[in-house]
Amino acid sequence: MELSERSKRIIRDGSIKLRVTRSGMIQQITFKVRRVPLGTGATTLELYFDRVIDAHELQRLADETGLPVHADKIAAYPAGTSAKDYISL
């Protein structure tokens, strides 16, 4: 899978600030790049925030950044992708 220049820059920088609607308020939230180990020794990549964000907002962020987004036990992937597309990036 080929990543966009923006996605590559986010991975290189290690974090990104995004505008998110939480509880009816627009907030600037910093998402950190996190590598999650899998049982096979490989890792997968995701943007992570430890608070609750609505699922539809996570999906919008995933489509906007081109990377998986995870917030408090909910994950969203860009349209047409799944976790296996982000293994060992």
C-alpha positions as CSV (number, residue, x, y, z in Angstrom):
1,M,0.0,0.0,0.0
2,E,1.3,3.4,-1.0
3,L,1.1,6.2,1.6
4,S,0.5,9.8,0.8
5,E,3.1,12.5,1.5
6,R,0.9,13.8,4.3
7,S,0.8,10.3,5.9
8,K,4.5,9.9,5.6
9,R,5.1,13.3,7.3
10,I,2.8,12.4,10.2
11,I,4.7,9.1,10.7
12,R,8.0,10.9,10.6
13,D,6.9,13.7,13.0
14,G,5.4,11.2,15.5
15,S,2.2,13.2,16.1
16,I,-0.4,15.5,14.6
17,K,-2.8,18.1,15.9
18,L,-6.3,17.7,14.4
19,R,-9.6,19.5,14.8
20,V,-12.1,17.2,16.4
21,T,-15.7,17.6,17.6
22,R,-16.1,16.2,21.0
23,S,-19.3,16.6,23.0
24,G,-20.5,19.3,20.6
25,M,-17.3,21.4,20.9
26,I,-14.5,21.7,18.4
27,Q,-11.1,21.0,20.0
28,Q,-7.5,20.8,18.8
29,I,-6.3,17.3,19.9
30,T,-2.8,15.9,19.5
31,F,-2.8,12.3,18.2
32,K,0.4,10.3,18.6
33,V,1.7,7.7,16.2
34,R,1.7,4.4,18.0
35,R,3.2,1.0,16.9
36,V,1.1,-1.9,18.2
37,P,2.9,-5.2,18.5
38,L,1.2,-8.2,16.9
39,G,1.6,-11.8,18.0
40,T,3.8,-12.7,15.0
41,G,6.5,-10.2,15.8
42,A,5.3,-7.6,13.4
43,T,3.8,-4.3,14.3
44,T,0.9,-2.2,13.0
45,L,0.7,1.5,13.0
46,E,-2.1,3.8,14.3
47,L,-2.8,7.4,15.4
48,Y,-3.8,7.2,19.1
49,F,-5.8,9.3,21.6
50,D,-6.8,8.0,25.0
51,R,-10.2,9.7,25.3
52,V,-13.6,9.0,23.9
53,I,-14.3,10.3,20.4
54,D,-17.5,9.5,18.4
55,A,-17.1,6.7,15.8
56,H,-18.2,8.9,12.9
57,E,-15.6,11.5,13.8
58,L,-12.9,8.8,14.0
59,Q,-13.9,7.7,10.5
60,R,-13.6,11.2,9.2
61,L,-10.2,11.6,10.7
62,A,-9.0,8.3,9.3
63,D,-10.1,9.3,5.8
64,E,-8.6,12.7,6.2
65,T,-5.1,11.5,7.3
66,G,-5.0,8.2,5.4
67,L,-3.9,6.4,8.6
68,P,-5.8,4.2,11.1
69,V,-7.1,6.2,14.1
70,H,-7.7,4.6,17.6
71,A,-9.4,6.4,20.5
72,D,-10.5,4.6,23.7
73,K,-11.2,1.1,22.4
74,I,-12.6,2.2,19.1
75,A,-10.6,2.1,15.9
76,A,-11.4,3.4,12.4
77,Y,-9.5,2.7,9.1
78,P,-9.5,4.8,5.9
79,A,-12.1,3.6,3.4
80,G,-11.0,0.5,1.5
81,T,-8.3,-0.5,4.0
82,S,-7.9,-2.8,7.0
83,A,-5.3,-3.5,9.7
84,K,-3.3,-5.7,7.5
85,D,-2.5,-2.8,5.2
86,Y,-0.6,-1.1,7.9
87,I,1.6,-3.9,9.2
88,S,5.3,-3.1,9.4
89,L,5.2,0.5,8.1
